[in-house]
Amino acid sequence: MKLTHIEHIGIAVKSLEVAIPFYEEMLGLKCYAVEEVADQKVKTAFFKIGQTKIELLESTDPEGPIGKFIEKKGEGIHHIAFATEEGVQKSLDELAGKGVQLIDKSPRKGAEGLNIAFLHPKSTVGVLTELCEEPGK
């Protein structure tokens, strides 16, 4: 498997309305997109710094994955996402063959139209890991 770069770092927040001004006014970054991903029960906001993006994640449902994460652990880093050169499905197949526990057995649509899939933290030394690719790979 060949990873090309850190695509983004996902940060769970209680409120985009509170978090976006911090990133813009205190850190000098510019929010370039806000998007709701209904099937993930989340609203996202994106910032870019160099080649890497910061994705703020606000739950739209307390029973959604981000709502449960914040209830259990509070706000903070939720996941790290890597871009994969070979494509998400090929990477998933390779990792499954090596015994990595997958959350997603096949890619699904994520924010910004990316194809995404998650690896279970039990297999990734405690870090929720996401694989990403541009559509059409």
SEPADREN-478863 format. One record per residue (C-alpha): residue number from 1; residue in three letters; x, y, z negated. Coordinates in nm, 4 decimals, always signed. Layout:
 seq type        x        y        z
 NUM  ALA        X        Y        Z
...
***
This chain:
 seq type        x        y        z
   1  MET  +0.0000  +0.0000  +0.0000
   2  LYS  +0.1274  +0.3465  +0.0836
   3  LEU  +0.0058  +0.6451  -0.1149
   4  THR  +0.0788  +0.9806  +0.0469
   5  HIS  +0.0062  +1.2326  -0.2285
   6  ILE  -0.2042  +1.3168  -0.5313
   7  GLU  -0.5336  +1.4135  -0.3685
   8  HIS  -0.6808  +1.5627  -0.6834
   9  ILE  -0.6999  +1.5490  -1.0595
  10  GLY  -1.0538  +1.5188  -1.1956
  11  ILE  -1.1338  +1.7113  -1.5132
  12  ALA  -1.4629  +1.6587  -1.6979
  13  VAL  -1.6197  +1.9820  -1.8246
  14  LYS  -1.9423  +2.0593  -2.0042
  15  SER  -2.0145  +2.3629  -1.7876
  16  LEU  -1.8822  +2.4771  -1.4508
  17  GLU  -2.0201  +2.8207  -1.5374
  18  VAL  -1.7708  +2.8386  -1.8262
  19  ALA  -1.4824  +2.6470  -1.6667
  20  ILE  -1.4653  +2.8168  -1.3247
  21  PRO  -1.3944  +3.1652  -1.4671
  22  PHE  -1.1102  +3.0232  -1.6776
  23  TYR  -0.9397  +2.8714  -1.3729
  24  GLU  -0.9981  +3.1870  -1.1659
  25  GLU  -0.9369  +3.4656  -1.4184
  26  MET  -0.6779  +3.3078  -1.6464
  27  LEU  -0.4885  +3.0825  -1.4052
  28  GLY  -0.5390  +3.2870  -1.0883
  29  LEU  -0.6780  +2.9977  -0.8815
  30  LYS  -0.9738  +3.0383  -0.6452
  31  CYS  -1.2730  +2.8056  -0.6476
  32  TYR  -1.3256  +2.7228  -0.2811
  33  ALA  -1.6195  +2.4805  -0.3069
  34  VAL  -1.8986  +2.3781  -0.5412
  35  GLU  -2.0890  +2.0633  -0.4496
  36  GLU  -2.3367  +1.8243  -0.6068
  37  VAL  -2.2836  +1.4515  -0.5582
  38  ALA  -2.6314  +1.3298  -0.6506
  39  ASP  -2.5583  +0.9566  -0.6577
  40  GLN  -2.2722  +1.0191  -0.9037
  41  LYS  -2.4884  +1.2523  -1.1163
  42  VAL  -2.2220  +1.5207  -1.1003
  43  LYS  -2.1619  +1.8728  -0.9785
  44  THR  -1.8046  +1.9502  -0.8702
  45  ALA  -1.5917  +2.2600  -0.8248
  46  PHE  -1.2616  +2.2536  -0.6369
  47  PHE  -0.9404  +2.4538  -0.6655
  48  LYS  -0.6234  +2.4022  -0.4645
  49  ILE  -0.2698  +2.4442  -0.5898
  50  GLY  -0.0064  +2.3448  -0.3370
  51  GLN  -0.1183  +2.0226  -0.1714
  52  THR  -0.3087  +1.9056  -0.4810
  53  LYS  -0.6634  +1.9877  -0.5779
  54  ILE  -0.8218  +2.0239  -0.9190
  55  GLU  -1.1771  +1.8872  -0.9310
  56  LEU  -1.3925  +2.0060  -1.2192
  57  LEU  -1.6785  +1.7659  -1.2927
  58  GLU  -1.9991  +1.8702  -1.4678
  59  SER  -2.2600  +1.6049  -1.5399
  60  THR  -2.6091  +1.6589  -1.4010
  61  ASP  -2.7428  +1.3764  -1.6213
  62  PRO  -2.6260  +1.2828  -1.9726
  63  GLU  -2.6538  +0.9154  -1.8696
  64  GLY  -2.4245  +0.9639  -1.5700
  65  PRO  -2.0565  +0.8669  -1.5793
  66  ILE  -1.9310  +1.2175  -1.6618
  67  GLY  -2.2042  +1.2734  -1.9221
  68  LYS  -2.1075  +0.9492  -2.0963
  69  PHE  -1.7361  +1.0320  -2.0693
  70  ILE  -1.7821  +1.3736  -2.2333
  71  GLU  -2.0030  +1.2270  -2.5060
  72  LYS  -1.7410  +0.9642  -2.5884
  73  LYS  -1.4129  +1.1509  -2.5309
  74  GLY  -1.4977  +1.5181  -2.4869
  75  GLU  -1.3827  +1.7441  -2.2080
  76  GLY  -1.0524  +1.6711  -2.0389
  77  ILE  -0.8749  +1.4765  -1.7708
  78  HIS  -1.1082  +1.2138  -1.6305
  79  HIS  -0.9143  +1.0615  -1.3393
  80  ILE  -0.6297  +1.0955  -1.0943
  81  ALA  -0.6941  +1.0447  -0.7237
  82  PHE  -0.4395  +0.9342  -0.4665
  83  ALA  -0.4657  +0.9611  -0.0885
  84  THR  -0.3918  +0.6291  +0.0779
  85  GLU  -0.2399  +0.6092  +0.4241
  86  GLU  -0.3728  +0.2625  +0.5116
  87  GLY  -0.7318  +0.3372  +0.4159
  88  VAL  -0.9281  +0.2687  +0.1006
  89  GLN  -1.0656  -0.0744  +0.1980
  90  LYS  -0.7256  -0.2138  +0.2927
  91  SER  -0.5788  -0.0764  -0.0308
  92  LEU  -0.8632  -0.2276  -0.2368
  93  ASP  -0.8149  -0.5665  -0.0704
  94  GLU  -0.4410  -0.5569  -0.1378
  95  LEU  -0.4848  -0.4545  -0.5007
  96  ALA  -0.7583  -0.7134  -0.5647
  97  GLY  -0.5227  -0.9768  -0.4230
  98  LYS  -0.2682  -0.8691  -0.6826
  99  GLY  -0.5213  -0.9077  -0.9645
 100  VAL  -0.6159  -0.5417  -1.0144
 101  GLN  -0.9679  -0.5016  -1.1561
 102  LEU  -1.1778  -0.2895  -0.9203
 103  ILE  -1.4736  -0.0717  -1.0133
 104  ASP  -1.5631  -0.0393  -0.6445
 105  LYS  -1.5139  -0.3363  -0.4143
 106  SER  -1.5696  -0.1177  -0.1086
 107  PRO  -1.5415  +0.2552  -0.0377
 108  ARG  -1.8302  +0.4954  -0.0941
 109  LYS  -1.8837  +0.8634  -0.0187
 110  GLY  -1.7443  +1.1124  -0.2657
 111  ALA  -1.7164  +1.4894  -0.2859
 112  GLU  -1.5850  +1.6734  +0.0194
 113  GLY  -1.6980  +1.3819  +0.2372
 114  LEU  -1.4054  +1.1611  +0.1354
 115  ASN  -1.4270  +0.7842  +0.1253
 116  ILE  -1.3426  +0.6878  -0.2316
 117  ALA  -1.3125  +0.3902  -0.4652
 118  PHE  -1.2117  +0.3559  -0.8295
 119  LEU  -0.9772  +0.1120  -1.0031
 120  HIS  -1.0572  +0.0054  -1.3579
 121  PRO  -0.8387  +0.1650  -1.6286
 122  LYS  -0.7828  -0.1806  -1.7823
 123  SER  -0.5661  -0.2577  -1.4776
 124  THR  -0.4020  +0.0839  -1.4407
 125  VAL  -0.2400  +0.1352  -1.7817
 126  GLY  -0.5393  +0.3242  -1.9160
 127  VAL  -0.5841  +0.5799  -1.6362
 128  LEU  -0.9020  +0.5822  -1.4277
 129  THR  -0.7564  +0.5824  -1.0761
 130  GLU  -0.9314  +0.6821  -0.7556
 131  LEU  -0.8228  +0.6053  -0.4008
 132  CYS  -0.9272  +0.8500  -0.1267
 133  GLU  -0.9216  +0.8827  +0.2490
 134  GLU  -1.0604  +1.1171  +0.5081
 135  PRO  -1.3570  +0.9625  +0.6932
 136  GLY  -1.2759  +0.7752  +1.0108
 137  LYS  -0.9698  +0.5873  +0.8854
***
